Amino acid sequence: MRAGFFREHGGREVLQVGELPTPTPGVGEVRVKIKAFALNHLDVWVRRGWPSLHLELPHVGGSDGAGIVEAVGPGVTELREGDEVVLSPGWVCGRCKACMTGRENLCADFHLFGEHRAGAAAEYLVCPARNLLPKPPSLSFEDAASVGVIFQTAWHMLVTRARLTLGETVLVHGASSGVGVAGIQIARLFGARVIAMTSSPEKAARARALGADEVINYREEDAKARLRELAPEGVDVVFEHTGQATWALSIKALRPGGRLVTCGATTGPKAETDLRLVFWKQLDIYGSTMGTRQELSEVLRWIEAKRMIPVVDQVLPLDQLAEGHRLIEEAAHFGKIVVRP
């Protein structure tokens, strides 16, 4: 099969497109013919590597994908050849207390396709049958592939962790990123007022089109002063995933009793926190990682009802995988970069 992979960590130059053996499904597994996969910032980090990351090389990335069931392994009864499916990105053990109580993203063995195991950046992917959900008929494979990681993550952040309610004000950082695009739409779905932060007039216009009530262009405006003007008493929830560059502002932006929920640190993991603000304003700070299959199923239901939409910036052929990584690294996109194998 054709696949996008690397044999060593490094810059975009280590990415290769070539032939790898086609995987065979085992007990409880399914082989999916991938029609489209989407890139995430995780693909860039995995390609670069970090000290504790130990992969079997060559490594195939891609946590998001959609395709058609091509073969089923022994014991699989819920799926048939020809079924159109969406990949649920998280691999879990399925046996621990967290998994058995529906909190599978707390599984001690939790990891993602494309991170610690081969992902969807190939013509074929083998995965457990439990990791596949029906693709809504109204969605193209490209749109379906762009849902998983970002919408599942944003839903878990805002709905499950922050418990967003009608009429609250949410500050969404990185509004042009995949997870930011999902965060804006989920906040609006729950009747929140959305203040979005982004970096250009073009991205600001697209954020408004998605439902942001107010947009701050932090490269052209004083973000702190603008926030004071838009939310004099502070915001109820901060949707944080950029980390070091925005953390101090996020803490200051919250109203007394406000909540900050974070899923990432794309600008750096070491951020200073003024603890006086945390205890004096009685702030809640929530960590959040990915989500559950049930949450992804709920997201797909709302997308099928056209209450939210996948946002695809552009679709590339597999031979341009390195270009997709460049767009992610340089934040030169709005929404998702999708690749056809």
C-alpha positions in Angstrom: 0.0 0.0 0.0 1.0 3.6 -0.5 1.6 5.5 2.8 3.1 8.6 4.2 5.8 7.8 6.8 9.2 8.7 8.3 12.1 6.4 9.2 13.7 9.0 11.6 12.6 12.0 13.5 13.4 15.5 12.1 12.1 18.3 9.9 9.7 17.9 7.0 12.5 16.5 4.9 12.2 13.1 6.7 8.7 12.6 5.4 8.5 9.9 2.7 5.7 8.6 0.5 6.2 5.0 -0.7 5.1 1.4 -0.4 4.6 -0.4 2.9 3.1 -3.9 3.5 -0.7 -3.9 3.6 -1.8 -4.8 7.2 -4.0 -7.8 7.9 -6.8 -7.6 10.5 -6.6 -9.9 13.5 -9.3 -11.0 16.0 -11.7 -8.1 16.6 -10.1 -5.9 14.0 -11.1 -4.3 10.7 -9.1 -3.2 7.7 -10.4 0.2 6.4 -9.6 1.5 2.9 -8.8 5.1 3.8 -10.5 7.7 1.5 -9.2 10.7 3.4 -7.2 11.6 6.5 -6.7 14.9 8.3 -3.5 16.4 9.8 -3.2 17.6 13.4 -0.4 19.5 15.2 0.3 16.1 16.8 1.6 14.8 13.5 4.2 17.6 13.5 5.3 16.8 17.1 5.5 13.1 16.5 7.6 13.7 13.4 10.0 15.9 15.3 10.0 13.5 18.3 10.6 13.9 22.0 12.9 12.1 24.5 10.3 9.6 25.8 8.7 8.8 22.4 9.8 5.4 21.2 8.3 4.3 17.9 8.5 1.3 15.6 9.9 2.7 12.4 8.9 3.4 9.7 6.1 5.3 11.4 2.8 6.1 9.7 1.0 9.2 11.2 -2.5 10.4 11.0 -5.0 10.3 14.0 -8.1 11.2 11.9 -9.5 9.2 9.0 -12.6 8.1 7.1 -13.1 5.3 4.7 -14.7 2.0 3.7 -14.5 -1.3 5.5 -12.5 -3.5 3.2 -12.1 -6.7 5.4 -13.1 -7.8 8.8 -11.2 -10.1 11.2 -12.5 -13.0 13.2 -15.1 -12.1 15.8 -16.3 -8.9 14.2 -20.0 -8.9 13.7 -21.1 -5.3 14.0 -19.4 -4.2 10.7 -19.5 -5.5 7.2 -17.5 -5.0 4.0 -18.6 -1.8 2.3 -19.6 0.1 5.5 -18.6 3.8 5.4 -16.9 4.6 8.7 -15.1 7.4 10.7 -12.1 6.6 12.9 -12.4 7.3 16.6 -8.8 8.3 17.3 -8.2 7.0 20.8 -6.9 3.4 21.4 -7.9 2.1 24.8 -7.6 -1.3 26.6 -11.4 -1.6 27.0 -11.0 -3.6 30.2 -10.0 -1.1 33.0 -12.3 0.8 35.4 -12.1 4.0 33.3 -13.0 2.2 30.1 -15.8 0.2 31.8 -17.4 3.4 33.2 -17.3 5.3 29.9 -14.3 7.5 30.8 -12.0 5.8 28.3 -9.8 8.8 27.7 -8.6 8.2 31.3 -7.4 4.7 30.4 -3.8 4.1 31.5 -3.1 2.6 28.1 -4.8 5.5 26.2 -3.0 6.6 23.1 -3.7 7.8 19.6 -3.5 6.3 16.2 -0.7 8.1 14.4 1.1 8.7 17.7 2.2 5.5 19.4 0.8 3.2 16.7 0.4 3.3 12.9 -2.2 5.8 11.8 -4.4 6.7 8.9 -1.9 8.3 6.5 -2.0 5.3 4.2 -4.3 3.5 1.8 -5.2 1.0 4.5 -5.6 1.1 8.3 -6.2 -1.8 10.6 -7.9 -1.0 13.9 -10.2 -2.5 16.5 -13.8 -2.6 15.3 -14.8 -0.6 18.4 -12.8 2.4 17.0 -15.1 2.8 14.0 -18.3 4.8 13.9 -20.8 5.1 11.0 -20.0 8.0 8.7 -23.0 10.3 8.3 -24.3 9.8 4.8 -24.5 13.5 4.1 -20.7 14.0 4.8 -18.0 13.6 2.2 -15.1 11.5 3.3 -13.0 14.6 3.4 -15.4 16.3 5.8 -15.8 13.2 7.9 -12.0 12.8 8.3 -11.8 16.4 9.7 -14.1 15.8 12.6 -12.5 13.3 15.1 -9.7 14.8 17.1 -10.7 18.5 17.1 -14.5 18.2 17.7 -14.1 15.3 20.2 -11.5 17.3 22.1 -13.5 20.6 22.0 -16.7 18.8 23.1 -14.9 17.2 26.1 -13.4 20.5 27.0 -16.5 22.7 26.9 -19.4 20.3 27.6 -17.9 17.6 29.9 -15.1 19.4 31.7 -16.2 23.1 31.8 -19.9 22.3 31.9 -20.8 25.2 29.6 -24.3 26.7 30.1 -26.6 29.0 28.2 -25.7 32.6 28.1 -22.1 32.3 29.4 -19.2 34.1 27.7 -16.4 32.0 26.3 -12.9 33.2 25.2 -11.6 31.0 22.4 -7.9 31.2 21.7 -6.4 30.2 18.3 -9.7 30.5 16.6 -8.3 29.5 13.2 -6.9 26.2 14.4 -8.9 23.0 14.0 -9.8 22.8 17.7 -10.5 26.6 17.8 -13.0 26.2 14.9 -14.7 23.4 16.7 -14.7 25.3 20.0 -16.5 28.3 18.4 -19.2 26.1 17.0 -19.8 24.0 20.2 -19.9 27.2 22.3 -22.5 28.7 20.0 -24.5 25.4 19.9 -24.9 25.8 23.7 -26.0 29.4 23.5 -22.8 31.0 24.7 -21.4 34.4 23.7 -18.1 33.8 21.9 -15.0 36.0 21.9 -12.5 34.6 19.5 -8.8 35.4 19.3 -7.0 35.2 15.9 -4.1 36.8 13.9 -5.4 38.4 10.7 -8.5 40.2 9.3 -9.2 37.2 7.0 -9.2 34.7 9.8 -11.3 37.1 11.9 -14.0 37.3 9.2 -14.1 33.5 8.9 -14.4 33.2 12.7 -17.4 35.6 12.7 -19.0 33.5 9.9 -18.7 30.5 12.1 -20.6 32.2 14.9 -18.1 34.2 16.9 -19.8 37.3 18.4 -16.6 39.3 18.8 -13.1 38.7 17.3 -9.8 40.1 18.6 -6.9 40.4 16.2 -4.1 40.1 18.7 -1.5 41.2 16.1 -3.3 44.5 15.5 -5.0 45.2 18.8 -4.2 45.4 22.4 -5.8 42.1 23.4 -5.9 42.8 27.1 -7.5 46.2 26.7 -10.0 44.9 24.1 -11.0 42.0 26.4 -11.7 44.6 29.2 -13.9 46.5 26.9 -15.8 43.4 25.7 -16.1 41.6 29.0 -15.6 44.2 31.8 -16.4 41.6 34.6 -14.4 38.9 32.9 -15.4 35.8 30.8 -17.0 32.7 32.3 -14.8 30.2 30.4 -11.5 30.3 28.7 -10.9 27.7 26.0 -7.1 27.4 26.2 -4.8 25.3 24.0 -2.0 27.6 23.0 -0.2 27.5 26.4 2.7 29.7 27.3 2.0 32.6 25.0 -1.6 33.2 26.2 -1.7 31.6 29.7 -1.2 34.8 31.8 -3.9 36.7 29.7 -6.2 33.7 30.1 -6.0 33.8 33.9 -6.5 37.6 34.0 -9.5 37.4 31.6 -11.6 35.2 33.8 -14.3 36.6 36.0 -14.5 35.6 39.7 -15.5 32.0 39.8 -14.6 31.5 36.2 -13.2 28.3 34.6 -10.2 27.7 32.4 -10.0 24.5 30.4 -6.9 23.5 28.5 -5.9 20.7 26.2 -2.6 21.8 24.8 0.5 23.9 24.8 1.4 24.6 21.2 3.5 27.7 22.1 5.3 26.1 25.0 4.5 24.1 28.2 6.0 26.3 30.8 3.6 29.1 31.8 3.7 31.4 34.8 0.5 31.5 36.9 -0.2 34.3 39.3 -1.6 32.2 42.2 -3.1 35.3 43.8 -5.5 35.6 41.0 -6.4 31.9 41.2 -7.3 31.9 44.9 -8.7 35.4 45.2 -11.0 35.0 42.2 -11.6 31.3 43.1 -10.9 30.1 39.6 -11.2 26.5 38.4 -8.5 25.2 36.1 -9.3 22.0 34.2 -7.0 19.7 32.1 -8.6 17.9 29.2 -7.3 15.3 26.8 -9.3 14.1 23.8 -12.7 12.6 24.6 -14.8 9.4 24.3 -16.4 7.5 21.5 -19.8 8.5 22.9 -18.8 12.2 22.7 -17.7 11.7 19.1 -20.9 10.0 18.3 -22.8 13.0 19.8 -20.7 15.4 17.7 -21.5 13.4 14.5 -25.2 13.6 15.3 -25.1 17.4 15.6 -23.0 17.7 12.4 -25.5 15.4 10.6 -28.3 17.7 11.8 -26.2 20.6 10.2 -26.0 22.4 13.6 -22.2 22.3 13.2 -20.0 22.0 10.1 -16.5 20.5 9.5 -14.2 23.2 8.2 -11.7 22.1 5.6 -9.0 24.6 4.5 -7.8 22.5 1.6 -7.4 18.9 0.4 -4.0 17.7 -0.7 -2.8 14.6 -2.5 -0.6 12.2 -0.5 2.5 13.3 -2.5 2.1 16.8 -0.8 2.1 15.5 2.7 5.1 17.6 3.6 3.3 20.7 2.3 0.4 19.9 4.7 2.9 19.7 7.6 4.3 23.1 6.5 0.8 24.7 6.6 0.3 23.3 10.1 3.7 24.5 11.4 3.2 28.0 10.0 -0.4 28.3 11.0 -1.2 29.1 7.4 -4.6 27.6 7.4 -8.1 28.0 8.8 -9.7 24.7 9.9 -8.3 21.4 8.8 -5.7 20.2 6.2 -7.1 17.0 4.6 -5.1 14.5 2.6 -6.2 11.9 0.1 -4.0 8.7 0.1 
